[in-house]
Structures are given as structure tokens and as C-alpha cells.
């Protein structure tokens, strides 16, 4: 592991402060846990300090202040982190555009994304998928009320992302395989 601990812990602190009052959709689970899990996946799979920090901050622009937050991220952590965060941002507009259009736009963006962005996106979506499957085991069909799309559309989206990761992400075959396995589990529950 070749992570610059000083930079990483600065980002960890900043992320915690940004997302302190945010929770996962309709749960009591602090959102920060998701962000740190994504970053951990990146680190555990050979990611760089820049990628790990972008993993922590991947939802900051979307959820915590838009372009103002992006500028702050660039100033604090560098242009490369800001670039990855922006490429992983679903939207920075409030109110958000309709779900389906946002997802189509995101899928299109992933076709030309950098390898670093693809890694951060893969780790984010892998953690989301895993959380969906695990939470379904606990609360069954009540889970689907948390989302802005029906289960079949969610599956479609995660499956399309998988095709993009498989096609465009050159390394990280173990992560892609894990994603594929969790995607198969999701298919069973929709």
C-alpha cells in the first residue's frame, strides 16, 4: 500500500465534516460509512492516494454544495482529485433531473472516463450493489421504496455499468468479477 497518509487523513477529516449530517437513503446509517467503504475498496485494490481521496469525495459535489464544493476540493486536494470527483458526479444541478436521464448521461460519461474515474465508479457501484443485496436480505421488498426507480430499472443501470467497466476498465479483474457476482445476486431479488 502506497498511500500518502497525511493527505489521506486530511481528506478523511474533510469528508466527515462535509457529510456529517447525511444518511443513506431512508436509513439511520451515516453516509460517511459508504464513502469510507468505497475508498477502502480502492486502497485494497492498489489504488493511488489520488484515487482513494476521490473515492472519499465522489459524492461531495452532488450532495454537498455543487461547483463551490468542487472548487474547494480542487484547492485542498488538487485538480486530478477534482477531475475524478466531477466525472463521478451524477449531477450538480438542484433539483436533480429525472432519474433515467441522469443515468443515461452517466453511462455515456463512463465510456470516455479515465481509468482512475472508472476505478472509483466501480468501487462506488460495487458497494451500492452489495448494500442493496444485503439490505434486501434484511427487509425484503420494503427496500425498493427507497429508490426513484423500480428494481428492474436499477438492475438495468447496474448491468449497463458492468458492461462499461468490463469494456473500458483495463485492470482490476477481481473487482469486476466481484461486481458480476453481486449483480447476479441482485437479479435474483428483483
N, C-alpha and C positions, 0 to 999 in steps of 0.2 A: 504494500500500500504506500503510495507516494503522494499523500495529501498534505498540503500546507496547513498545519493545524491552526496556526494563528488566524489565517484568512478564513478558514472553515468555521472556527468558533465565533468569529465576528459575524459571519453570515448566519450562523445558527441563532445567535442572540437577536439579530435584526429580524429574522424570520419570525421568531417567537413574539417579538413586540408587535410586528405587523398583524399577525393572525391570532393574537391573544384571545380575542372575544369571538372568534369564528369556530363553528362546529360543523361536523359532517352533516349532510342533509338529514334533517328531521331526526337527529340523534343527540346524545349528550357527549359524544366523542370529540375531543378537541381536534380541530382541523390540522393543527401543528403535527399531530401524530402521523397523518398521511404524508405530509411534506417531508418529515424526517425519514419515514419508511422509504419513500422514493429515493431520497438522497443515499440512504444506506444501500439500496439495491445498486445504485450507480457505483458507489465505492467498492462494494463486494464483487463487482464485475469489472474491475480495472479502470473505472472512470477517473478522470483527472479532477483536480481541485476545481477548475472552472465548471466542469460538468456537474460535480457534486453540489456546488453552490447554486448553479442554475436549477438543479433538482429541488433544492430547498425553496427557491423563489419562483418556481414555474407558474404558480397561480397568483402571484402578487399583483401583477398588472391587472389581471381580470377581476380580482376580488378586492383589491386594496388600494385603489387610487388611480388606475389608468396611467396615462402618459406621465403624470407627475411622479408616480412611483417608479416608472421605467427610468426616468432621468436620474432619480436618486440611486437606483440600482447601478446604473452606468457609472455614476460618480464614485460610489462606495466600492464596487466590485469589478469594474471595468466594462469596456464595450463588448467584449466577447460574451460575458455572462448576460448582459442586457440583450444581446442579439438572440441568444438561445431562449431566454425568457420570452421575448417578443414572439419568436417563431412557435413557441409552445402555447401562446395565448390564443384561446378560443375567440375572444372578442374583448375589446377595451371600451366598448360603447355601452352606455346605460340609458335606457333599458336595453337589455340584450336583444338582438334579432331572434327570429324564430329558431327553435332547436335544429330542425332539419337543415336549414340553410347554413347555420354555423358549422354543423358537422361536415357538410359537403365542402365548405370553404377550407376547413381544417384538413380534410383528406387531400384536397388539392395542394395545399401548402406542404404536406409531408412528402409529396412526390419530388420536390426540389430542395428539401431541407438538408442541412449539413448532417454529417454523421453524429456530431455531438447532440444536435437537436433531436435526431431520431432516437438516440440512446435515452435521453431524458424523457421523451414522449413514451417510449416503450416501457420504461420503468414506472412512469405515472399510470399508464393504462393497465399494466400488469397488476399494479397494486389495487387499482379500482376494480378490475375484474375479480381479483381474489377476494376483495371485500364484499362484492356482490354475492358471489357464490357462498362465502362463509355466512353472511348475514341471512341469506335465503334459508340456510340450514336451521337458523335460529327462529326466524319469524315467518317463514314461508311467503305466501302471496302478498302479505301486507307490505313487503319490501317494495313492490312495484309502484306503490303510491308516492314514493319519494322522488320519482323521476318525471321529467317533462315529456317522455316518450314511452310508448308501450314496450314490453320486453322484446318483441320481435324486432323493433327498430333499434333498440340498444344492441341486440346481438348483431344485427346488420352492421352497425357502426364499428363495433369492436372487431368483427370479422374483416371488414374493409381495411381497418388499420393494420391487422395482421398481414394481409396481403402486401401492404406497403412496406412494413418492416421486413418481411421476407424478401421482397424485391429490392429494396433500396439500402437497407442496413447491411453493410458488408461483414461486420464481425458480430459477436455476441450470439452465437448459435444456441448456447444453453438457455439464455434468456428468451430467445424466440421459441424454443421448444417448450419452456415453461408456460409461455403465453398460449401456445397452441393447446396444451393440456388443460389449462384453466378455461379456455374458450370452449373446449369440448364439454367441460362440466357445466358451463353456462347454458349450452344448447340443451342439456338435459332438463334444466329447470324452467325453461320458458314455455 
